[in-house]
Amino acid sequence: MDNKKKRFKKPDTVLTIAWILAMVSAFFVHPGKDYLGYIDFRSLGILWGLMVIIQGFKENAVFEKTAGFLLSKVRSSRQLAAVLVFMCFIGSMLITNDVALITFVPFALMILHDCGREDMMIPTVVLQTVAANLGSMLTPIGNPQNLYLYGLTGMGLGEFILILLPYSLVSAILLALAIFFLTPGRQKNLSTGKDSAVTSNFGSKRQIIIYALLFATALLSVVRVLPWYVFAIIVLIIVGGMDYKIILRADYILLLTFIGFFIFTGNMGNISAISSFLQDILSDREFPIAIALSQVISNVPATLMLSGFTTNYKDLLLGVNIGGLGTLIASMASLISYKAYTKEFKENSMKYLLFFTAVNVAFLAVLVLVARI
């Protein structure tokens, strides 16, 4: 009986909500060919391709090896914390916030354990989480909501980055200050230069080159030089021929969640009374409503639900990115760090949660203040 239970995973909560909303809305707007028009295939295709490429990099230990090289240069505890945190901040701009945390949080826990600095674990992991959520907001490929809004708005790359650049710079300064004040002041020589088993195996150089070329192709697709479907076909053929298992490891739960919310928001947009009501509610309130809604259902679903009822995409973009701070579920990526830490230190779960909430609320308050100045 126990073995049977293990075979069944608990359904993803956000996916379930998305499809319940989609099915309920289908009673009011019956399914038809218009449903295909709801779905942003461009965003889904590019997101899928990026997932596959980044998974390919992970399989070849590219991120871990890079982290190992950087960590071999540090000599003090604060330098160590700074490298671990800013790897997430910068890395999330290119490999998304969730992948940055999946990769670097377990790595940080291992390194801090090896250095005998368990006292730094909670501050470092919490700041890694904040760094990944804030660093990812700068680029269209940093997180799913950015990729979606970038495609929806038709913004140029420069315009998109300039909207978010001031907040990224403020975030970097806040992270540096937080590292100084929140990590232990005791400086200690560290021995982090030794390679671990995970970093000593670098993988196939040939595959790394291929994935790097595919990543460049992804960027061409994001900036609308290459059609998204051409990019998706290239990834499917090349990665499928090289190692088809990589394709199976993309986050299809997230893609299905997107489709569910696309159907729901599309149907709501076709019900004139509801559409008008939501547009009136959102008018000139996109920023605070996006932040508030993100705290409850996380920022990706909030983006999909609100984007159909406003054209003030700048405030929506700011709201859902800054709104990734706050509660543990404001950005679903934050759960990755929480689970990674509490898996090893279950007895400290409440301590972690309190520290996480305090730091997140402080960062959120400062960035909201900056946005309203």
Phi, psi and omega in degrees: 000318180298321179295323179294321180296323182293335182287337184257118178272149177296131182301143177296127187296313183293320177300315180298315179299316182302316184279334171295314178298319180297317182290321177296317181294334180292340175290335182264326175235102188295144180305141179193188182295339179296337180301325179297329179290340178289329192274128178274086183295330179299310179298317181295319181294316180292318179299317178300313181298318178295320178302315182295315182297314182294323175298323177297318175299318181298318181298335180260013173059030181296313184291318180296320180293319177298316179297318179299321178296314180296319182290337179292347183264350185276152182230354180223165184295321180290324174298319179299312179299318181298317180295314181297320182286313184284342169299320178290319182298309182282318182298323182295337178295334184246330186243012180075155184294320182292320179293321178301318181286320177302324184277310193268338179291309176301324178297317179296317179299320180294314182295315181295325176295315180297329181274357183070029181245054177298336179294342181266355191297307183297309178302318183291314182293320177297316179291327173300318181295312177299317181298317180295318181291327180274322178296325184292342184285346186286328188242156177297335182260008182288330179203164184298322182293327177292316180300318179294311182292327177298317178290321182294318186279337183072019179297154169281160182299316180298316180298316180299310183295321182295329177298320188260347184302315180302323181286328176292320179294315177299319179299318179297319178295316179298320179295318179298317178295319180296319178299319181294318186270333188259341177271151184304137183284341182295117180271136185215135176297137186243150175245089181243007186283341183289139178285139172269172180298328184286334182261344182285336179263101188278344181092193184272120178297324179298314180294322180299318178297316180298315180293327177295319177294321177294324178295320176298322176297321178299317179297322177297324178289320180298318182273011170071025173277322181246131178303141185300323183289330175294315177301313182297319179294318178301314180298315181301314183291311185290309182289322177300321179285331184276313179196094186296338181296332178298321181297325181289346185264005173294158183276083182287339175299314180297318180297318178293326177297316177304312183298318178301314179290327176300315180295316181298309182293326177297317178294318178298325179292338180268359174258102192304318182297315180291318180300315180295319180299313182293323177296320178295318180297318185282335187308118180063014178233016185302318184296303181294324180292322178297318178295313183296315181294325179298326181296334186261318185241002183082161192284334179291307175300324178300319178298312182294325182285325186269334188296336181280356187234019177208157172243002177275072188288336180297310180293325177295317179300314179295316183298315184284335177281311176293328179292352174290347173271162177117248182284167181296332182260005179300323169234123183298338177298331181298332179294333180299312180294317181301314181292321180296318181287310185290340174298324181269329186226065184300328182293342181258015186299319180291321177299316178299313184297319179294316179295316179302312183295316180299313180294316181296317179296321178296313178298317180299315182298316181294315183290325175297318178298318178297318181294330183268352178289000000 
